[in-house]
Amino acid sequence: MPKNIIIAGDFDCLTLSQLHLIKEAKKFAIPGGDVVVLLFSDYTKFLIDKTFPVQSLNRRKKNLEYFIKRSNIIIVDTSDYEAFLDSKLPSLKDFVYMHYESDKDFLGRWKFKKYEMQVKFIKEPKI
């Protein structure tokens, strides 16, 4: 049975860690699974880590579409990430959220627990 995966981030100036996360999500979703990307807008990224992305939102979206052919990119453009998750997660119940184990207290983690969604932690690549 194919797995459906959710990953999240700003995916700005793709780093080796981000490319690794994309690769692992695609690998885990095969065969026939989908990857949903929660792509943070400039505004949301600023609220999360007080910096703006270098690349435009449109460019970051095109980069993701190039690397993940079977994907659904959802733009996260809100100051209330938790309310956003409340609106989206019920329709993504069959998905697994993939994240790095070095960041186990990621933003919104308790929302995934609330909806009883599985979270798969992976190791970050050694760079």
VMD Tcl script that builds the backbone (N, CA, C; Angstrom):
set m [mol new atoms 381]
animate dup $m
set s [atomselect $m all]
$s set {name element resname resid chain x y z} {
  {N N MET 1 A 0.835 -1.185 0.000}
  {CA C MET 1 A 0.000 0.000 0.000}
  {C C MET 1 A 0.878 1.246 0.000}
  {N N PRO 2 A 0.614 2.182 -0.904}
  {CA C PRO 2 A 1.459 3.378 -0.964}
  {C C PRO 2 A 1.266 4.269 0.255}
  {N N LYS 3 A 2.334 4.899 0.647}
  {CA C LYS 3 A 2.282 5.860 1.748}
  {C C LYS 3 A 2.164 7.249 1.160}
  {N N ASN 4 A 1.421 8.096 1.834}
  {CA C ASN 4 A 1.315 9.492 1.467}
  {C C ASN 4 A 2.073 10.297 2.512}
  {N N ILE 5 A 2.909 11.217 2.068}
  {CA C ILE 5 A 3.840 11.919 2.940}
  {C C ILE 5 A 3.558 13.418 2.928}
  {N N ILE 6 A 3.751 14.043 4.082}
  {CA C ILE 6 A 3.715 15.502 4.204}
  {C C ILE 6 A 5.091 15.955 4.673}
  {N N ILE 7 A 5.633 16.984 4.020}
  {CA C ILE 7 A 6.842 17.651 4.496}
  {C C ILE 7 A 6.537 19.148 4.528}
  {N N ALA 8 A 7.295 19.891 5.317}
  {CA C ALA 8 A 7.037 21.324 5.440}
  {C C ALA 8 A 8.347 22.092 5.528}
  {N N GLY 9 A 8.303 23.340 5.063}
  {CA C GLY 9 A 9.467 24.210 5.169}
  {C C GLY 9 A 9.379 25.357 4.190}
  {N N ASP 10 A 10.454 26.154 4.162}
  {CA C ASP 10 A 10.477 27.275 3.219}
  {C C ASP 10 A 11.140 26.871 1.902}
  {N N PHE 11 A 11.993 25.869 1.914}
  {CA C PHE 11 A 12.674 25.335 0.729}
  {C C PHE 11 A 13.290 26.456 -0.110}
  {N N ASP 12 A 13.989 27.342 0.577}
  {CA C ASP 12 A 14.648 28.476 -0.051}
  {C C ASP 12 A 16.111 28.114 -0.303}
  {N N CYS 13 A 16.603 28.384 -1.496}
  {CA C CYS 13 A 17.993 28.054 -1.839}
  {C C CYS 13 A 18.292 26.642 -1.341}
  {N N LEU 14 A 17.677 25.681 -1.951}
  {CA C LEU 14 A 17.674 24.296 -1.476}
  {C C LEU 14 A 19.025 23.848 -0.953}
  {N N THR 15 A 19.024 23.420 0.298}
  {CA C THR 15 A 20.229 22.927 0.939}
  {C C THR 15 A 20.303 21.415 0.765}
  {N N LEU 16 A 21.439 20.845 1.106}
  {CA C LEU 16 A 21.571 19.388 1.039}
  {C C LEU 16 A 20.568 18.707 1.974}
  {N N SER 17 A 20.325 19.300 3.131}
  {CA C SER 17 A 19.347 18.726 4.059}
  {C C SER 17 A 17.946 18.732 3.463}
  {N N GLN 18 A 17.572 19.831 2.811}
  {CA C GLN 18 A 16.245 19.902 2.197}
  {C C GLN 18 A 16.124 18.930 1.032}
  {N N LEU 19 A 17.165 18.824 0.219}
  {CA C LEU 19 A 17.146 17.868 -0.889}
  {C C LEU 19 A 17.051 16.438 -0.358}
  {N N HIS 20 A 17.744 16.166 0.734}
  {CA C HIS 20 A 17.681 14.847 1.357}
  {C C HIS 20 A 16.266 14.561 1.853}
  {N N LEU 21 A 15.620 15.548 2.480}
  {CA C LEU 21 A 14.250 15.378 2.959}
  {C C LEU 21 A 13.307 15.090 1.791}
  {N N ILE 22 A 13.463 15.811 0.693}
  {CA C ILE 22 A 12.644 15.583 -0.500}
  {C C ILE 22 A 12.859 14.168 -1.027}
  {N N LYS 23 A 14.124 13.756 -1.117}
  {CA C LYS 23 A 14.455 12.415 -1.619}
  {C C LYS 23 A 13.853 11.325 -0.735}
  {N N GLU 24 A 13.971 11.483 0.575}
  {CA C GLU 24 A 13.418 10.495 1.504}
  {C C GLU 24 A 11.888 10.458 1.422}
  {N N ALA 25 A 11.261 11.618 1.272}
  {CA C ALA 25 A 9.800 11.661 1.150}
  {C C ALA 25 A 9.356 10.934 -0.114}
  {N N LYS 26 A 10.049 11.184 -1.216}
  {CA C LYS 26 A 9.711 10.504 -2.476}
  {C C LYS 26 A 9.922 9.003 -2.349}
  {N N LYS 27 A 11.014 8.608 -1.725}
  {CA C LYS 27 A 11.323 7.186 -1.570}
  {C C LYS 27 A 10.274 6.491 -0.701}
  {N N PHE 28 A 9.867 7.139 0.379}
  {CA C PHE 28 A 8.892 6.550 1.285}
  {C C PHE 28 A 7.505 6.493 0.650}
  {N N ALA 29 A 7.215 7.417 -0.259}
  {CA C ALA 29 A 5.900 7.480 -0.908}
  {C C ALA 29 A 5.753 6.476 -2.048}
  {N N ILE 30 A 6.828 5.899 -2.516}
  {CA C ILE 30 A 6.783 4.969 -3.645}
  {C C ILE 30 A 6.317 3.612 -3.145}
  {N N PRO 31 A 5.547 2.833 -3.859}
  {CA C PRO 31 A 4.992 3.114 -5.182}
  {C C PRO 31 A 3.598 3.741 -5.091}
  {N N GLY 32 A 3.376 4.724 -5.885}
  {CA C GLY 32 A 2.055 5.315 -6.032}
  {C C GLY 32 A 1.605 6.282 -4.959}
  {N N GLY 33 A 2.448 6.576 -3.981}
  {CA C GLY 33 A 2.062 7.522 -2.939}
  {C C GLY 33 A 2.265 8.962 -3.386}
  {N N ASP 34 A 1.672 9.868 -2.665}
  {CA C ASP 34 A 1.793 11.289 -2.972}
  {C C ASP 34 A 2.601 11.991 -1.894}
  {N N VAL 35 A 3.202 13.112 -2.288}
  {CA C VAL 35 A 3.924 13.969 -1.356}
  {C C VAL 35 A 3.219 15.315 -1.335}
  {N N VAL 36 A 2.825 15.735 -0.141}
  {CA C VAL 36 A 2.248 17.068 0.043}
  {C C VAL 36 A 3.298 17.927 0.715}
  {N N VAL 37 A 3.544 19.099 0.147}
  {CA C VAL 37 A 4.528 20.026 0.699}
  {C C VAL 37 A 3.786 21.233 1.258}
  {N N LEU 38 A 3.998 21.504 2.540}
  {CA C LEU 38 A 3.497 22.733 3.141}
  {C C LEU 38 A 4.610 23.764 2.973}
  {N N LEU 39 A 4.450 24.637 1.993}
  {CA C LEU 39 A 5.484 25.612 1.626}
  {C C LEU 39 A 5.190 26.941 2.310}
  {N N PHE 40 A 6.082 27.356 3.193}
  {CA C PHE 40 A 5.891 28.597 3.934}
  {C C PHE 40 A 6.064 29.811 3.024}
  {N N SER 41 A 5.100 30.722 3.071}
  {CA C SER 41 A 5.209 31.987 2.336}
  {C C SER 41 A 6.289 32.848 2.983}
  {N N ASP 42 A 6.627 33.956 2.328}
  {CA C ASP 42 A 7.613 34.884 2.884}
  {C C ASP 42 A 7.174 35.343 4.277}
  {N N TYR 43 A 5.903 35.682 4.393}
  {CA C TYR 43 A 5.350 36.196 5.645}
  {C C TYR 43 A 5.427 35.144 6.752}
  {N N THR 44 A 5.013 33.933 6.457}
  {CA C THR 44 A 5.027 32.868 7.456}
  {C C THR 44 A 6.458 32.539 7.870}
  {N N LYS 45 A 7.376 32.491 6.906}
  {CA C LYS 45 A 8.782 32.227 7.236}
  {C C LYS 45 A 9.322 33.306 8.168}
  {N N PHE 46 A 8.973 34.557 7.899}
  {CA C PHE 46 A 9.432 35.643 8.766}
  {C C PHE 46 A 8.887 35.477 10.191}
  {N N LEU 47 A 7.628 35.103 10.311}
  {CA C LEU 47 A 7.044 34.909 11.635}
  {C C LEU 47 A 7.703 33.756 12.383}
  {N N ILE 48 A 8.118 32.725 11.654}
  {CA C ILE 48 A 8.715 31.549 12.294}
  {C C ILE 48 A 10.152 31.806 12.726}
  {N N ASP 49 A 10.982 32.367 11.814}
  {CA C ASP 49 A 12.401 32.516 12.181}
  {C C ASP 49 A 12.997 33.901 11.943}
  {N N LYS 50 A 12.141 34.892 11.755}
  {CA C LYS 50 A 12.559 36.297 11.654}
  {C C LYS 50 A 13.502 36.596 10.491}
  {N N THR 51 A 13.422 35.812 9.443}
  {CA C THR 51 A 14.168 36.088 8.216}
  {C C THR 51 A 13.230 35.914 7.028}
  {N N PHE 52 A 13.564 36.587 5.937}
  {CA C PHE 52 A 12.803 36.431 4.706}
  {C C PHE 52 A 13.562 35.520 3.756}
  {N N PRO 53 A 12.863 34.766 2.918}
  {CA C PRO 53 A 13.546 33.925 1.932}
  {C C PRO 53 A 14.282 34.774 0.894}
  {N N VAL 54 A 15.300 34.198 0.297}
  {CA C VAL 54 A 16.053 34.861 -0.759}
  {C C VAL 54 A 15.278 34.771 -2.072}
  {N N GLN 55 A 14.720 33.613 -2.348}
  {CA C GLN 55 A 14.001 33.394 -3.606}
  {C C GLN 55 A 12.513 33.713 -3.436}
  {N N SER 56 A 11.892 34.079 -4.544}
  {CA C SER 56 A 10.457 34.366 -4.515}
  {C C SER 56 A 9.674 33.076 -4.239}
  {N N LEU 57 A 8.466 33.241 -3.756}
  {CA C LEU 57 A 7.603 32.092 -3.490}
  {C C LEU 57 A 7.369 31.291 -4.766}
  {N N ASN 58 A 7.152 31.973 -5.872}
  {CA C ASN 58 A 6.924 31.301 -7.150}
  {C C ASN 58 A 8.143 30.469 -7.566}
  {N N ARG 59 A 9.352 30.996 -7.389}
  {CA C ARG 59 A 10.582 30.269 -7.746}
  {C C ARG 59 A 10.740 29.044 -6.856}
  {N N ARG 60 A 10.481 29.196 -5.559}
  {CA C ARG 60 A 10.609 28.058 -4.637}
  {C C ARG 60 A 9.603 26.969 -4.994}
  {N N LYS 61 A 8.394 27.375 -5.376}
  {CA C LYS 61 A 7.363 26.410 -5.782}
  {C C LYS 61 A 7.789 25.666 -7.048}
  {N N LYS 62 A 8.329 26.388 -8.028}
  {CA C LYS 62 A 8.794 25.748 -9.268}
  {C C LYS 62 A 9.936 24.768 -8.993}
  {N N ASN 63 A 10.846 25.122 -8.093}
  {CA C ASN 63 A 11.935 24.210 -7.734}
  {C C ASN 63 A 11.380 22.911 -7.149}
  {N N LEU 64 A 10.393 23.025 -6.266}
  {CA C LEU 64 A 9.793 21.828 -5.673}
  {C C LEU 64 A 9.083 20.987 -6.725}
  {N N GLU 65 A 8.376 21.635 -7.637}
  {CA C GLU 65 A 7.683 20.900 -8.701}
  {C C GLU 65 A 8.679 20.153 -9.587}
  {N N TYR 66 A 9.866 20.704 -9.763}
  {CA C TYR 66 A 10.908 20.042 -10.549}
  {C C TYR 66 A 11.392 18.771 -9.841}
  {N N PHE 67 A 11.590 18.849 -8.530}
  {CA C PHE 67 A 12.134 17.715 -7.784}
  {C C PHE 67 A 11.084 16.684 -7.384}
  {N N ILE 68 A 9.841 17.104 -7.225}
  {CA C ILE 68 A 8.786 16.177 -6.810}
  {C C ILE 68 A 7.675 16.241 -7.849}
  {N N LYS 69 A 7.658 15.284 -8.739}
  {CA C LYS 69 A 6.681 15.286 -9.832}
  {C C LYS 69 A 5.254 15.062 -9.325}
  {N N ARG 70 A 5.076 14.082 -8.463}
  {CA C ARG 70 A 3.734 13.782 -7.924}
  {C C ARG 70 A 3.605 14.481 -6.585}
  {N N SER 71 A 3.324 15.769 -6.623}
  {CA C SER 71 A 3.214 16.507 -5.373}
  {C C SER 71 A 2.030 17.446 -5.401}
  {N N ASN 72 A 1.619 17.812 -4.228}
  {CA C ASN 72 A 0.602 18.827 -4.047}
  {C C ASN 72 A 1.242 19.859 -3.133}
  {N N ILE 73 A 1.473 21.051 -3.647}
  {CA C ILE 73 A 2.133 22.087 -2.869}
  {C C ILE 73 A 1.061 23.022 -2.310}
  {N N ILE 74 A 1.017 23.095 -0.992}
  {CA C ILE 74 A 0.055 23.953 -0.311}
  {C C ILE 74 A 0.818 25.125 0.284}
  {N N ILE 75 A 0.450 26.325 -0.126}
  {CA C ILE 75 A 1.119 27.519 0.380}
  {C C ILE 75 A 0.575 27.842 1.773}
  {N N VAL 76 A 1.491 27.990 2.719}
  {CA C VAL 76 A 1.129 28.358 4.086}
  {C C VAL 76 A 1.377 29.855 4.210}
  {N N ASP 77 A 0.313 30.647 4.161}
  {CA C ASP 77 A 0.426 32.102 4.217}
  {C C ASP 77 A -0.482 32.609 5.335}
  {N N THR 78 A 0.002 32.459 6.557}
  {CA C THR 78 A -0.827 32.797 7.706}
  {C C THR 78 A 0.037 33.133 8.910}
  {N N SER 79 A -0.510 33.880 9.815}
  {CA C SER 79 A 0.192 34.142 11.070}
  {C C SER 79 A -0.192 33.098 12.121}
  {N N ASP 80 A -1.218 32.296 11.830}
  {CA C ASP 80 A -1.682 31.278 12.763}
  {C C ASP 80 A -1.503 29.895 12.149}
  {N N TYR 81 A -0.298 29.361 12.254}
  {CA C TYR 81 A 0.046 28.068 11.657}
  {C C TYR 81 A -0.811 26.951 12.249}
  {N N GLU 82 A -1.090 27.035 13.534}
  {CA C GLU 82 A -1.871 25.977 14.178}
  {C C GLU 82 A -3.309 25.951 13.652}
  {N N ALA 83 A -3.914 27.111 13.446}
  {CA C ALA 83 A -5.267 27.158 12.868}
  {C C ALA 83 A -5.237 26.651 11.431}
  {N N PHE 84 A -4.164 26.969 10.710}
  {CA C PHE 84 A -3.997 26.472 9.347}
  {C C PHE 84 A -3.977 24.947 9.355}
  {N N LEU 85 A -3.206 24.360 10.273}
  {CA C LEU 85 A -3.140 22.900 10.366}
  {C C LEU 85 A -4.501 22.318 10.716}
  {N N ASP 86 A -5.224 22.982 11.606}
  {CA C ASP 86 A -6.573 22.512 11.948}
  {C C ASP 86 A -7.477 22.472 10.717}
  {N N SER 87 A -7.294 23.409 9.799}
  {CA C SER 87 A -8.144 23.447 8.604}
  {C C SER 87 A -7.728 22.414 7.560}
  {N N LYS 88 A -6.451 22.031 7.526}
  {CA C LYS 88 A -5.937 21.132 6.479}
  {C C LYS 88 A -5.806 19.676 6.904}
  {N N LEU 89 A -5.410 19.434 8.137}
  {CA C LEU 89 A -5.076 18.065 8.548}
  {C C LEU 89 A -6.228 17.068 8.497}
  {N N PRO 90 A -7.464 17.461 8.802}
  {CA C PRO 90 A -8.534 16.455 8.707}
  {C C PRO 90 A -8.645 15.817 7.316}
  {N N SER 91 A -8.319 16.566 6.265}
  {CA C SER 91 A -8.389 16.003 4.911}
  {C C SER 91 A -7.129 15.216 4.544}
  {N N LEU 92 A -6.113 15.250 5.407}
  {CA C LEU 92 A -4.850 14.551 5.136}
  {C C LEU 92 A -4.611 13.447 6.165}
  {N N LYS 93 A -5.668 12.858 6.685}
  {CA C LYS 93 A -5.557 11.869 7.763}
  {C C LYS 93 A -4.724 10.643 7.403}
  {N N ASP 94 A -4.706 10.266 6.138}
  {CA C ASP 94 A -3.965 9.072 5.717}
  {C C ASP 94 A -2.503 9.369 5.412}
  {N N PHE 95 A -2.037 10.546 5.757}
  {CA C PHE 95 A -0.670 10.945 5.445}
  {C C PHE 95 A 0.237 10.745 6.650}
  {N N VAL 96 A 1.530 10.612 6.359}
  {CA C VAL 96 A 2.565 10.522 7.380}
  {C C VAL 96 A 3.404 11.787 7.264}
  {N N TYR 97 A 3.625 12.474 8.376}
  {CA C TYR 97 A 4.461 13.674 8.362}
  {C C TYR 97 A 5.904 13.263 8.572}
  {N N MET 98 A 6.796 13.698 7.684}
  {CA C MET 98 A 8.206 13.340 7.762}
  {C C MET 98 A 9.008 14.551 8.210}
  {N N HIS 99 A 9.890 14.327 9.191}
  {CA C HIS 99 A 10.672 15.415 9.760}
  {C C HIS 99 A 12.005 14.866 10.268}
  {N N TYR 100 A 12.989 15.764 10.456}
  {CA C TYR 100 A 14.285 15.340 10.987}
  {C C TYR 100 A 14.216 15.119 12.490}
  {N N GLU 101 A 14.863 14.046 12.950}
  {CA C GLU 101 A 14.823 13.705 14.370}
  {C C GLU 101 A 15.547 14.723 15.235}
  {N N SER 102 A 16.418 15.542 14.642}
  {CA C SER 102 A 17.135 16.565 15.412}
  {C C SER 102 A 16.218 17.715 15.828}
  {N N ASP 103 A 15.014 17.760 15.273}
  {CA C ASP 103 A 14.075 18.840 15.573}
  {C C ASP 103 A 12.728 18.240 15.998}
  {N N LYS 104 A 12.761 17.456 17.071}
  {CA C LYS 104 A 11.551 16.739 17.486}
  {C C LYS 104 A 10.475 17.642 18.064}
  {N N ASP 105 A 10.801 18.862 18.399}
  {CA C ASP 105 A 9.810 19.807 18.912}
  {C C ASP 105 A 9.416 20.800 17.831}
  {N N PHE 106 A 9.197 20.313 16.629}
  {CA C PHE 106 A 8.885 21.198 15.512}
  {C C PHE 106 A 7.537 21.889 15.695}
  {N N LEU 107 A 7.398 23.008 15.024}
  {CA C LEU 107 A 6.184 23.815 15.093}
  {C C LEU 107 A 4.979 23.007 14.617}
  {N N GLY 108 A 3.958 22.935 15.426}
  {CA C GLY 108 A 2.734 22.239 15.046}
  {C C GLY 108 A 2.705 20.759 15.376}
  {N N ARG 109 A 3.730 20.251 16.052}
  {CA C ARG 109 A 3.792 18.806 16.325}
  {C C ARG 109 A 2.560 18.307 17.074}
  {N N TRP 110 A 2.111 19.070 18.045}
  {CA C TRP 110 A 0.967 18.606 18.842}
  {C C TRP 110 A -0.299 18.530 18.011}
  {N N LYS 111 A -0.377 19.290 16.896}
  {CA C LYS 111 A -1.547 19.188 16.017}
  {C C LYS 111 A -1.561 17.836 15.303}
  {N N PHE 112 A -0.386 17.350 14.908}
  {CA C PHE 112 A -0.326 16.034 14.275}
  {C C PHE 112 A -0.735 14.955 15.272}
  {N N LYS 113 A -0.333 15.121 16.533}
  {CA C LYS 113 A -0.751 14.171 17.571}
  {C C LYS 113 A -2.257 14.244 17.781}
  {N N LYS 114 A -2.796 15.469 17.792}
  {CA C LYS 114 A -4.235 15.661 18.013}
  {C C LYS 114 A -5.049 14.892 16.972}
  {N N TYR 115 A -4.592 14.904 15.726}
  {CA C TYR 115 A -5.309 14.223 14.649}
  {C C TYR 115 A -4.831 12.783 14.456}
  {N N GLU 116 A -4.035 12.304 15.408}
  {CA C GLU 116 A -3.528 10.925 15.410}
  {C C GLU 116 A -2.824 10.569 14.111}
  {N N MET 117 A -2.059 11.517 13.609}
  {CA C MET 117 A -1.287 11.272 12.386}
  {C C MET 117 A 0.104 10.779 12.771}
  {N N GLN 118 A 0.591 9.866 11.986}
  {CA C GLN 118 A 1.921 9.314 12.230}
  {C C GLN 118 A 2.978 10.331 11.831}
  {N N VAL 119 A 4.041 10.408 12.628}
  {CA C VAL 119 A 5.188 11.258 12.314}
  {C C VAL 119 A 6.383 10.339 12.169}
  {N N LYS 120 A 7.064 10.443 11.038}
  {CA C LYS 120 A 8.254 9.617 10.783}
  {C C LYS 120 A 9.477 10.521 10.892}
  {N N PHE 121 A 10.354 10.211 11.838}
  {CA C PHE 121 A 11.570 10.971 11.993}
  {C C PHE 121 A 12.698 10.279 11.233}
  {N N ILE 122 A 13.471 11.082 10.520}
  {CA C ILE 122 A 14.632 10.552 9.790}
  {C C ILE 122 A 15.887 11.266 10.271}
  {N N LYS 123 A 17.022 10.631 10.035}
  {CA C LYS 123 A 18.306 11.229 10.422}
  {C C LYS 123 A 18.732 12.230 9.368}
  {N N GLU 124 A 19.324 13.323 9.834}
  {CA C GLU 124 A 19.857 14.318 8.898}
  {C C GLU 124 A 21.135 13.758 8.282}
  {N N PRO 125 A 21.372 14.118 7.020}
  {CA C PRO 125 A 22.590 13.632 6.378}
  {C C PRO 125 A 23.820 14.306 6.984}
  {N N LYS 126 A 24.907 13.593 6.997}
  {CA C LYS 126 A 26.169 14.183 7.453}
  {C C LYS 126 A 26.767 14.961 6.280}
  {N N ILE 127 A 26.983 16.233 6.526}
  {CA C ILE 127 A 27.467 17.107 5.439}
  {C C ILE 127 A 28.909 17.464 5.678}
}
mol reanalyze $m
mol bondsrecalc $m
mol representation Tube
mol addrep $m
